[in-house]
């Protein structure tokens, strides 16, 4: 678990590091509006890109289960389908760009904030295709238990991002200062670089010898159907999560309580990323481990792996919760010294200190369920609970208890995270995931991919 988790945690945290470095550089511009604009802009972009990433994330599940079944050719067949998903989403993103001004105006932030949101988002939408492609390619290497490949490309991409963003934000090496738009161009350069690096590694001789990755690039409806069947519930869950949090940040906090509350939320969010993104990394490693164990018909091992991962994430999140509770004001003031921002941000950090323990449980068991292919029921629960608790209850609190300020919506969000953690723990304990066989539908159709394993083209054994 530790050997798999370390490189995956670094990989997952690298995007947080990328965004935090952008936020830190933008903070040095001395424009509060830029600090207020970057998170809403990123959420607008993620509200779309997350659909494709949800589908691509299932490469981890299918590749790891195929690895456990010793069907090695299947591993690379699934990853190539994520490229076609990324191309489709990238083309649609280009078509959506003309609608951005109307969307930003509809959100209704301060006019100066709106102009900066638009400048960032116009460039950020160009990252859709490369980001989804790199996501699918990266989780292939995690799924086949080669996570160090993914880690090193993520580190290299961060170096590219910092260098390009620094030059373009502040205007060095002969470039005109671009401000917040420079951060978006830096991200585009970084994810494009990472996509190329992962693609070259995928077709390298070492990968081709085991997984025949140079000969499985053609579109496969069988593999695509599997990704869509299991990935779409996950995609809609993630989309709902991002849209709901977009409403939370942009409307329940930004529109209802103003720029100061938005800056405080954005600042606290940077620290929350340091908590939940490494935890998501442990979860992605767990998905690969559970998938391989289930593919090898060893559910007892999957149960042990989930238990160990939960312990790791609880210790990590608990340590940060203690830090947030004791040092909240000091942490907020590192980004913004405005007394009002520090006061509001500190109360948000105290909420995070409480709900993070349940977030650790929820993230870990959600990842374990994905490794087993159990995505439908958790996704339905996520979608319903997010809209009812965050949007519904958050709106009521913000409207009828407005004296609480943005703390009111944050209390509703805290309640959601607690309930979600308990539900996902119960779902895993129910053992319903043991009845799922990702490959059974294809066997019933008589439509399997040519095997390239120790069993050759033998029928894939039933898994219950």
N, C-alpha and C positions, 0 to 999 in steps of 0.2 A: 504493500500500500504506500509506504513512504517513498520507495524508489520510483513508483509511477507518479506520485503526487507532486514531488518537488519540481520536475520540469513542467508539469501541467499548470501548477500554481504560478510559476514564473511566466508561462505563456499567457494565462488568463489575466494576471495582474499587469502584464505589459500594456494592455490597452488602457487600463486605469492610469498607469504611469504616464502614458502618452497624453491622455486628457488632462491629468493634473499638471504636467509640465506646460501644456498649452495654457491652462488656467493661470499658472504662476507667471508665465511671460506676459499674458494679457493683463494681469493685475499690475504689472510694472508700467503699463501705459498710463496709469493714473486716471482711468475713465471708469467710474462706477457703472455706467451703462454697459460697458463691454463685459464686466463681471456678471451683470444681470442677464446679458443676452446669450452667453455661450451655452448654458445648460438647456434652456428652451430650444435653442437651435439644434443641439445634438439630439434632443428628444424628438423633434420633428423628423429628423433624418432616420432615427432608429425606429420610429413608428412604422416606417415602410420596410426598411432593410431587414427587420427582425423576422418578417414572414419567410424570406428566403433562407435566413440563417437557421430558423427552426427546422426546415426541411433538410438543409445541409448537415445539421447536427446529428441526424440519424445515421450518417456515415459511420460515426463512432460505434453505434449499436450494431449495425449490420456487419461492419468490418470485424469487430471483436467477436461476435457470435460465429461468423464464418471462420475466424481464426481458431476458435475453440473446436469447431467441427472439422478442422483441417481442410476446408474448402478454400484454398488460397486464392484461386483466380477470382472468386466472388468478391474478395476484399477490394481488389482494384476496380472491378466492374462497378461497384457502387460509388466509388469516389468520382469516377468520370461523369456520372449522372449529375453530381452536384455542380459540375462546371456548366452544364446546359441549363440548370436552374439559375445559376448566377448570370449567365448571358441574358436570359429572358428578363430577369428582374432589372438588370442594368439598362436594357433598352427601354423598358417601361419608365424607369426613373428619368431618362432623358426627355421622354414625352411629357412628364409631369412638371418639369422645371418652370414652364410658363405660368403655372398656377400658384407658384410660391408667393408672389406679392399679395394675392387675395387671401391666402391662408394666414400669412403673418398679420395682415390688417385685421382679419376676423378675430384673431387671438386678442388683439387690442391692448398691447403694452404701450408704454410711453413712446412717442414718435421716434426719439433718439434710439431707444432700445430696438424698436422695429427695424430701423435702417441697418443696424448692426446684425440683427438676426438674419435679415435677408442676405447681407453680404456673405455671412458664413454659410448659410444653408445652400445657396446657389452652387458653391464649390463642393460642399459636403455630399451633395447628391451624386456627384461624379464618382464617389468612392464605393457606391453600391455594388457594382459588378465585381471589382477586385476584392472587396471585403468578403462577400459571400464565397467567392472562389477560394480565397485563402482559408476561410473557415472550414469548408469541406475538405480541402487538401490537408489542412492541419489535423483535423480530427481523424482522418484516415491513419496518419502515423501514430496517433494516440491509440486508435482502435487496434492496430496491429502491434501494440506495445513497443513502439519506437518513439517515445515522446520527446527525446532529446533533440530530434530533428526539428520539431515544432518550436521548442524552446529557443534554440539558437536563431532561427529565422525571426522570431518575435523580438529578441534582443537587438538584432541587426536593424530591424524596422524602427525600433525606438531611437536608435542612433541617427538614422536617416531623418526621422520626424523632428528631433530636437535641432539638428543642423539646419534643415530647410526652414522650419518654422522660425527659428531665431533670425535667420537672414531676412526672411520676407516680412515678419511682423515689424521689426525695427528698421529695416532698410539698410542692409550691409552689402558689401561686394558690388556696389553700383546699382542695386535695386532700390526702387522707391518704397518707402514704408507702406505696408498694406494693412497693418493693424490686425483685426480679428480674422479677416479673410486670409492672411498669411498663415494662420494656424490651420485653416482648412486645407490649404494647398500643401502644407507639410504632412498632414494626415494622408492626403491622396498620394503623395510621393512615397510615403512609408508603406501603405498597404499594397501599392502597385509593385514595389520592390519585393515585398514578402511573397506576393502571388507568384512572381517569376521564380524566386528561389525555391519555393515549394514545388512548383511545376517541374523544374529541372531535376530536383531530387526524386520526384515521383517516377520519372522516366530514366533515371540513372541505372546502370547495369546492376547494382546491388539490389535495387527494388524490383527490377524486371526479372531477375533470376528466380526470385521467390514468388512474386505475385503476378508475373506476366503483364506488367502495367503498360507495356508498349502495344499490346495487342488487344486490350479490352476497352479501348477508348470509344468505340462506336456506341451510339445510343441504344439502350436496351429498355424496352417497355417493361419487361419483368422487373428489373432493378428499379426503374423509375416508379413503377406502381408500388413497390415495397416502400420506397422512401416517402412517397406521397401518403400512403395509407397510415403509416406510423408517424410521419413528420408533420402532416397538416394539423392534427390536433395540437401538437406541440407549438406549431407556428401560430395558430390562432390564440393559444394561451399566452405566448410571448407577446403577440401583437396587442392583446387585451391588456397585458401588464404594462406595456410601454404607453399605450393610449391613455390608460387610466392614470398613470403617473404623469403623463403630459398634461392631462386635465388638472391633476393635483397641483403640479408646479406652476403651470401657466395661468390657471383660472382661480383655483381655490386658495393659492398663495399669492401669485403675482397680480392678478386682476383685482381680487378682493381686498388685498392688504398692501399692495404697492411695492415699489422698487426696493426699499430697505429690507422688507421681509423676503423678497426674492433673492437678494444678495446673501442674506443670512442662510437661506435654504441651500443655495448653490454652494456656499462655503462648507456647510456641514456635510453636504453630499460628497464632497471630495474625500472626506475621512470615511464615510460609509463605504465608498468604493474600496478603500484599503481593507475593509472588513469583508464585504460580501464577494468581491471578485476572486481573491485567493480561495475562499470557501467554495465558490463555483468551480475553481480549478481542481480542488480535491474531489468535488462531485463528478467532474468529467473523467478524472482518473478512475473513480469508482464505477462509472458507467462502463468503461472499457473492461475493468476487472470482472464486474458482474456479468457483462455480456459474454466474456470468454468462459467463465465458470458455467453459465447456463448452456452455452454452446457445447461444452464438454459434459453436459448432463450432471452437474454437481451443484445443485441449489443450496446445499448445506454450506458449501464454501462461500457462495454469494451472500448468505446471511451473515457469516462471520466477517466478511469484507465490509458490509454495510455497518456493522456494529463498530468495527475499528475506525472507519472513516468518521462516524458520528462523534466518537470520542475525540478524534483529532480536531474536528471543526469546533466542537464545544470548548475545548481548551483555548483555541486560537481566538474565537469570538469573545469568550469570557474575559480573556486578558485585555482585549481592546475595549470591552465594555467598562472595565475598571478604570482604564486610562481616560475614556471619554467622560466618565462620571466625576473623576477627580481633577482632571486638567482641561475641561471643556473651554473655559474662557481663554486660557493660554493658546490652545490649539486654534480657535477661531481668529484670535488676534494676529496669528502668523500671516493670514491672508488679508485681513481688514481690521483696522484699529478703531473704527467708528464705534463709540460706546453702545449705540442702539443695536448695531449689527452684532456686536459681541454678546449683548444680553439675550437677544432673540436666538442667535445661533447656539448659545449655551443650553437653552431649554430644549432645543431640537436634539442636541447631543445627549442630553439626559434621557430623552425618549429612545434614542438609538441604543443607549447602554442597556435598556431593559429588553427591547424587542429582539436584539441581535442573537440572544441565546436561542430563541425560538426560530429565528431565521436560519441559524446553523442546522437545526434539526430538519426544517423544511427543505432547504437546499440539498442536503445530503440524501434524504429519502426520495426526493423527486428525481435525483440523478440515478439512484439505485433502481427506481421503477422504470426509468428510461432504458437502462441497460437490459431490463427484462422485456422491453417493448410495451409496457403498461402506460400508455399516454392518454387514452380517451377519458377515463373517469377522472383522473387528476386535472385534466384540462378543463372539463366541464365545471368542476368545483372551483378552479381558479377564476374562470370567466364570471361565474355567477357571484362569487364572494367579492371579487374586486369591484364590480359595479355596485353591488349592494352596500358594501362597507365603506370603501374609499370614496366613491362618487356620491352615493346616497347619504350615508351617515356624515361624511366629510362636509357635504353641502349644507346639511341641516345644522351641524355644529358651527360652521363658518357664518351661517345666516342668523341663527338664533342665539348664539353665544359669541358674537363678534368681539366682545371685550377680551376674549382669550387670544385674539390675533391668530397668527398662523399656527400657534400651538394646538388650537382646536382640531384642524384637519390632521395634524401630525398625531394626535391622540387616536383618531379614527384609523389612520394607517398602522399605528402600533397594534391596535386590536386585530386588524386583518392578519398581520404577520404572526401573531400568537396563535390565532385560530388555524391558520394554514399549516404551521408547524405540527400542531397536534393532529390534524386530519391526515397529513402525509405519513406521519409515524403510524397511525392506525391502519392506513391503507397497506403499508408494507407488512405490518403484523398480520393482516387478514390472509396473506399468502395467495390472494387471487392471481397474482402475477405468475404463479407456478403453472397455471393452466394455459398460458399463452405460448404459441409457437409461431414465430415470425415467418417461417418458411413453409408452413403447412399448406397455405393457399396455393402456392406455386406447385407444390407436389401434387395436389389434387387436380390442378390444371394440366399436369404433365408437361410443364414448361419450366425446366430448370436450366441453369447455366452449366456449361461444360465444366466438370470438376477437374481440378489439377492438384491432387492431394494424394496422400497415401492410400486413400480408398478409391482413387481414380474417379470414375463416373458413377460410382455406386450410389444408390438411393440414400438421401439424407435421412437418418433415423428420426423417428418421431420423438418429440420432446414434451414431456408432461411433468 
